[in-house]
Amino acid sequence: MNHAMIARDARRPAEGGRLPAAARASWAHTVLGAMGVALVLMSTVSTALPLPRPEPTADAMPTGAWRGDPDNAWIAVHAGTFKIRNARLEGRALAVAYYERGNAYHAMRDHESALADYTVAIQTDAAFAEPYVMRGLVQQAMGRIDRSIADYTAAIAANPDLAVAYFNRAIALHGQGHLQDAVADFARAAKRGHAGARAALDELGAPAAQAER
C-alpha cells in the first residue's frame, strides 16, 4: 500500500470509530519519530550547558616575587631548581619542591615541564594529593581527558576531602557526556564546601543534596 492509499484511508470514516490499520501504523510511526527527536534534543541541551573551567589547587600560585605575575614565573623556576639541587631535600619536602616548580611551569604554560615535575612529585610521595590534581589539570588542558580523570581519581584516593579533585573530575566527565557521574561528583564537591560545584548543580538543574553514589 502506498502513501496515497494510506492518506485516503486516514480520511475515510472507519467502522466502529477506529482508523484503518495502515493509517494507525503511519500515525504511530510519526509519533514515535517525534518522541525520538525530542529525547535527542533533551540530551543535547543537558550536556551542552555552559560549565565553569577546571580549577588549580588552592596553593598552585606559590608565594614569591612573581606572585600574581605569570610573566615572571621564571624567577620561581630558577629558585625551585636551586632548592631541588642544593637543599638536600627528601620525602614530602622534595615532593613539594617539585610540585611548586611545576606550578611555576604551569603558570608559564610550559605544559611538558609542568607534567614532568608533577610526575616526580608523585613518584617521590604518592600520598601527596595536590600534584595529581595539577597534573590532571594540565592533561585536561592538553585534551588528554582520560588521563586527567585518572589523575583526579588518584587525588581523591590520596585525599577524599579534596573538593577541587571532585569538581575537576565532574567537568571532565561532563565533557565526555557522562552527565549522571558528573552530577554525582559536583554533589560530592559541593558537600565539601566548593561554591563553584553548587553553582554547577544549579546550572544543571540538579538538587545540591543529590546522594553520592
Contacts in CASP RR format, 6 or more apart in sequence:
PFRMAT RR
TARGET T0000
AUTHOR 0000-0000-0000
METHOD contacts of the structure
MODEL  1
MNHAMIARDARRPAEGGRLPAAARASWAHTVLGAMGVALVLMSTVSTALP
LPRPEPTADAMPTGAWRGDPDNAWIAVHAGTFKIRNARLEGRALAVAYYE
RGNAYHAMRDHESALADYTVAIQTDAAFAEPYVMRGLVQQAMGRIDRSIA
DYTAAIAANPDLAVAYFNRAIALHGQGHLQDAVADFARAAKRGHAGARAA
LDELGAPAAQAER
1 22 0 8 1.000
5 22 0 8 1.000
6 22 0 8 1.000
6 23 0 8 1.000
6 26 0 8 1.000
9 19 0 8 1.000
9 20 0 8 1.000
9 22 0 8 1.000
9 23 0 8 1.000
10 19 0 8 1.000
10 20 0 8 1.000
10 23 0 8 1.000
10 26 0 8 1.000
10 27 0 8 1.000
12 20 0 8 1.000
14 20 0 8 1.000
18 24 0 8 1.000
19 27 0 8 1.000
46 179 0 8 1.000
46 204 0 8 1.000
47 174 0 8 1.000
47 175 0 8 1.000
47 177 0 8 1.000
47 179 0 8 1.000
49 203 0 8 1.000
49 204 0 8 1.000
50 203 0 8 1.000
51 171 0 8 1.000
51 174 0 8 1.000
51 200 0 8 1.000
51 203 0 8 1.000
52 171 0 8 1.000
52 196 0 8 1.000
52 199 0 8 1.000
52 200 0 8 1.000
53 171 0 8 1.000
54 137 0 8 1.000
54 140 0 8 1.000
54 167 0 8 1.000
54 168 0 8 1.000
54 171 0 8 1.000
54 172 0 8 1.000
55 137 0 8 1.000
55 164 0 8 1.000
55 167 0 8 1.000
55 168 0 8 1.000
56 103 0 8 1.000
56 106 0 8 1.000
56 133 0 8 1.000
56 134 0 8 1.000
56 137 0 8 1.000
56 164 0 8 1.000
57 130 0 8 1.000
57 133 0 8 1.000
57 134 0 8 1.000
57 164 0 8 1.000
58 164 0 8 1.000
59 103 0 8 1.000
59 130 0 8 1.000
60 103 0 8 1.000
60 106 0 8 1.000
60 130 0 8 1.000
60 134 0 8 1.000
61 67 0 8 1.000
61 68 0 8 1.000
61 103 0 8 1.000
61 107 0 8 1.000
62 76 0 8 1.000
62 100 0 8 1.000
62 103 0 8 1.000
62 104 0 8 1.000
64 75 0 8 1.000
64 76 0 8 1.000
65 72 0 8 1.000
65 75 0 8 1.000
65 76 0 8 1.000
66 72 0 8 1.000
66 73 0 8 1.000
66 74 0 8 1.000
66 75 0 8 1.000
66 76 0 8 1.000
66 104 0 8 1.000
66 107 0 8 1.000
70 107 0 8 1.000
70 108 0 8 1.000
73 104 0 8 1.000
73 105 0 8 1.000
73 107 0 8 1.000
73 108 0 8 1.000
74 104 0 8 1.000
74 108 0 8 1.000
76 100 0 8 1.000
76 101 0 8 1.000
76 103 0 8 1.000
76 104 0 8 1.000
76 107 0 8 1.000
77 101 0 8 1.000
77 104 0 8 1.000
77 105 0 8 1.000
77 108 0 8 1.000
80 97 0 8 1.000
80 100 0 8 1.000
80 101 0 8 1.000
80 104 0 8 1.000
81 101 0 8 1.000
83 89 0 8 1.000
83 97 0 8 1.000
84 94 0 8 1.000
84 97 0 8 1.000
84 98 0 8 1.000
84 101 0 8 1.000
87 93 0 8 1.000
87 97 0 8 1.000
89 97 0 8 1.000
91 124 0 8 1.000
91 125 0 8 1.000
92 124 0 8 1.000
92 125 0 8 1.000
92 128 0 8 1.000
94 124 0 8 1.000
94 125 0 8 1.000
95 120 0 8 1.000
95 121 0 8 1.000
95 122 0 8 1.000
95 124 0 8 1.000
95 125 0 8 1.000
95 128 0 8 1.000
95 131 0 8 1.000
96 121 0 8 1.000
96 128 0 8 1.000
98 117 0 8 1.000
98 118 0 8 1.000
98 120 0 8 1.000
98 121 0 8 1.000
98 124 0 8 1.000
98 131 0 8 1.000
99 117 0 8 1.000
99 118 0 8 1.000
99 121 0 8 1.000
99 128 0 8 1.000
99 130 0 8 1.000
99 131 0 8 1.000
99 134 0 8 1.000
101 117 0 8 1.000
102 113 0 8 1.000
102 114 0 8 1.000
102 117 0 8 1.000
102 118 0 8 1.000
102 121 0 8 1.000
102 134 0 8 1.000
103 114 0 8 1.000
103 134 0 8 1.000
105 111 0 8 1.000
105 113 0 8 1.000
105 114 0 8 1.000
105 117 0 8 1.000
106 114 0 8 1.000
106 134 0 8 1.000
106 137 0 8 1.000
106 138 0 8 1.000
111 138 0 8 1.000
111 141 0 8 1.000
111 142 0 8 1.000
114 134 0 8 1.000
114 135 0 8 1.000
114 138 0 8 1.000
115 135 0 8 1.000
115 138 0 8 1.000
115 139 0 8 1.000
118 131 0 8 1.000
118 132 0 8 1.000
118 134 0 8 1.000
118 135 0 8 1.000
118 138 0 8 1.000
119 135 0 8 1.000
121 128 0 8 1.000
121 131 0 8 1.000
122 128 0 8 1.000
122 131 0 8 1.000
122 132 0 8 1.000
122 135 0 8 1.000
122 154 0 8 1.000
126 158 0 8 1.000
127 158 0 8 1.000
128 158 0 8 1.000
129 155 0 8 1.000
129 156 0 8 1.000
129 158 0 8 1.000
129 159 0 8 1.000
129 162 0 8 1.000
129 165 0 8 1.000
130 155 0 8 1.000
130 162 0 8 1.000
132 151 0 8 1.000
132 152 0 8 1.000
132 154 0 8 1.000
132 155 0 8 1.000
132 158 0 8 1.000
132 165 0 8 1.000
133 151 0 8 1.000
133 152 0 8 1.000
133 155 0 8 1.000
133 162 0 8 1.000
133 164 0 8 1.000
133 165 0 8 1.000
133 168 0 8 1.000
135 151 0 8 1.000
136 147 0 8 1.000
136 148 0 8 1.000
136 151 0 8 1.000
136 152 0 8 1.000
136 168 0 8 1.000
137 148 0 8 1.000
137 168 0 8 1.000
139 145 0 8 1.000
139 147 0 8 1.000
139 148 0 8 1.000
139 151 0 8 1.000
140 148 0 8 1.000
140 168 0 8 1.000
140 171 0 8 1.000
140 172 0 8 1.000
145 172 0 8 1.000
145 175 0 8 1.000
145 176 0 8 1.000
148 168 0 8 1.000
148 169 0 8 1.000
148 172 0 8 1.000
149 169 0 8 1.000
149 172 0 8 1.000
149 173 0 8 1.000
152 165 0 8 1.000
152 166 0 8 1.000
152 168 0 8 1.000
152 169 0 8 1.000
152 172 0 8 1.000
153 169 0 8 1.000
155 162 0 8 1.000
155 165 0 8 1.000
156 162 0 8 1.000
156 165 0 8 1.000
156 166 0 8 1.000
156 169 0 8 1.000
159 165 0 8 1.000
161 192 0 8 1.000
162 192 0 8 1.000
163 188 0 8 1.000
163 189 0 8 1.000
163 192 0 8 1.000
163 193 0 8 1.000
163 194 0 8 1.000
163 197 0 8 1.000
164 189 0 8 1.000
164 194 0 8 1.000
166 185 0 8 1.000
166 186 0 8 1.000
166 188 0 8 1.000
166 189 0 8 1.000
166 192 0 8 1.000
166 194 0 8 1.000
166 197 0 8 1.000
167 185 0 8 1.000
167 186 0 8 1.000
167 189 0 8 1.000
167 194 0 8 1.000
167 196 0 8 1.000
167 197 0 8 1.000
167 200 0 8 1.000
169 185 0 8 1.000
170 181 0 8 1.000
170 182 0 8 1.000
170 183 0 8 1.000
170 184 0 8 1.000
170 185 0 8 1.000
170 186 0 8 1.000
170 189 0 8 1.000
170 197 0 8 1.000
170 200 0 8 1.000
171 182 0 8 1.000
173 181 0 8 1.000
173 182 0 8 1.000
173 185 0 8 1.000
174 182 0 8 1.000
175 182 0 8 1.000
179 204 0 8 1.000
182 204 0 8 1.000
183 201 0 8 1.000
183 204 0 8 1.000
183 206 0 8 1.000
183 210 0 8 1.000
184 210 0 8 1.000
184 212 0 8 1.000
184 213 0 8 1.000
186 197 0 8 1.000
186 200 0 8 1.000
186 201 0 8 1.000
186 204 0 8 1.000
186 206 0 8 1.000
187 197 0 8 1.000
187 201 0 8 1.000
187 206 0 8 1.000
187 208 0 8 1.000
187 209 0 8 1.000
187 210 0 8 1.000
187 211 0 8 1.000
187 212 0 8 1.000
188 197 0 8 1.000
188 212 0 8 1.000
189 196 0 8 1.000
189 197 0 8 1.000
190 196 0 8 1.000
190 197 0 8 1.000
190 198 0 8 1.000
190 201 0 8 1.000
190 208 0 8 1.000
191 212 0 8 1.000
198 208 0 8 1.000
201 207 0 8 1.000
201 208 0 8 1.000
201 210 0 8 1.000
202 208 0 8 1.000
END
